[in-house]
Amino acid sequence: MNRKQKNLTIRFCVVVSVTLVAVVAMFDIRAWVNYSEAQKAMEQLGKVITEYRQKHNCVPPESYVSNIRDRIEGTVRLGNFNYQGQWISFDSSEDEILAYTRIDYPSLFVDKGFIILQLNGQVKWLDLKKGQEKISRLKSHL
């Protein structure tokens, strides 16, 4: 192989490598954006629910949350959204799970897990194992 061929081969390998890294990065950026939008949407829902709770002294019904959810930007990223308002009682603790959604975007850098909305309005991330344990405990009490 002469010098020109070696140079051409090296450049080809560099272009292919950079392209591969860019493609992988694009998929992970998309997963990160989806996660970020879902987190923001859950926070906005939390604010609306907290305001309703302060005004009416109870959590809103599921129909109210569904109606609000349709108007909040980014809620499509929440996927299979689960609202637990009907199971909240006056003696429920503030860290009780009011709503949750499972985040399962294919990614190398964004872990799978759950975004949860607590009764006190806080939004938290739970990794997959912790989230499954907490959700299964929640469902066992229903």
N, C-alpha and C positions, 0 to 999 in steps of 0.2 A: 504494500500500500504506500503510495507516495504521499507527500506532505499535503497536497491539496485534498486528497481523499480523506486523510485523517482529520483535517480541519473541518471538512464538510460533515463527517460522521460525528464529531464532537458537537458541532452546532446543532445538528439534528437531535442528538440525545438531550441537549440542553432545552431545546424548544419543546420536545415531548415531555420532559420532566416538569417544566414550568406549567405547561398546559394541564398535566395531570394534577398538580398541586392546586391550580386555579379551580379546576372542576370540583375537587374534593372540598375546597374552601367555600365554593358557592353553595354546595349542599349544606354545609355546616352553618353558614351565614343564614340560610333560609330557616333552618331549625332553630337557631338562636332568635331570629326575628319572630317566628311563631311563638316560641316560649315567652319572649318579652311582651308580645301583644296579649297573650293569654293572661299573663300576670297583671298587666295594666287593666284589662277588662275586668278581672276579678276584683281588683282594688276599687274600680269605679262602682261595681255592683255592691261592694262592701259599704261604700259611702252612702249610696242610695238606701240600702237596707237599714243602715244605722240611723239615718235621718228619719225613715219611716218608723223605726222602733222607738226613737225618742219622742216623736209626735203622737203615736198611737199606743205606746206602752206594750207593744207586742210585735212579733216578727210578721212581715207581710205574707199573704198567702202565695202559693206557687204561681197562680195565674198573674198576680201583680208582678212577680219577679220575672216571669216569662215575657210579659209585655215590656218591661223595662229593658230586659236583656236584648230584645230585638232592636232597641234604639241606641245601644252603647256600641261605640266603635271597637272592633277587634274581638267581639264575643264569638264570632265564627271560629276563632282559634281555640275556644274553650272545649270544643268537641262535645263529648258526652257529659254534659253538665248535670250534676246531681244536687238538688236542693232538698235539704232536710228540715225545713221550717215546720212541717206538720208534727215533727217529733220533739220540738223544743217546748219545754214547759217552764213555768215560773221558777222552778228550783234547778234549772239547767245552769251549769257553770259557764263562766265567760269564755273559757277556752274550748267549749263544745264546738264540734264541727257543724257549721250551718250549711255549707255547700262545698263541693269538691269536684275536681275534674282530673282525669288521668292524662298526663303528658307523655306521649310515646312517639315522638318524632324521630325518624332515623337520623342518627348523628354520631360522630366520633367523639364530640366534646360536650354535648348537652345530654346529661343523664336522664333516664326515664324516671318518672315519679309522679307526684300529685301536687297540685296547687289547691290548698284548702283555704276556706274563708271561715274564720271562727266567729262565734256569736258576738264577741267584742269588736268585730270589724277588722281585725288583723288578718292579713293574707300571709300565708307561710308556704314554704316549699318542703315537701317530705320526699326523701328518696323512696324508691320503689318498695323496698322491703318494709321500712317503717310505715309507709303509707298504707300498704296492704294490711299490715297488722292492725293499725288504728281504724281503718275502714271496716275490717271484719269484726272488730270489737263493737263498733258503732252499730253494724247490722245485727249483731247478736242480741243487742238490747232492744231492737225494734219489735 
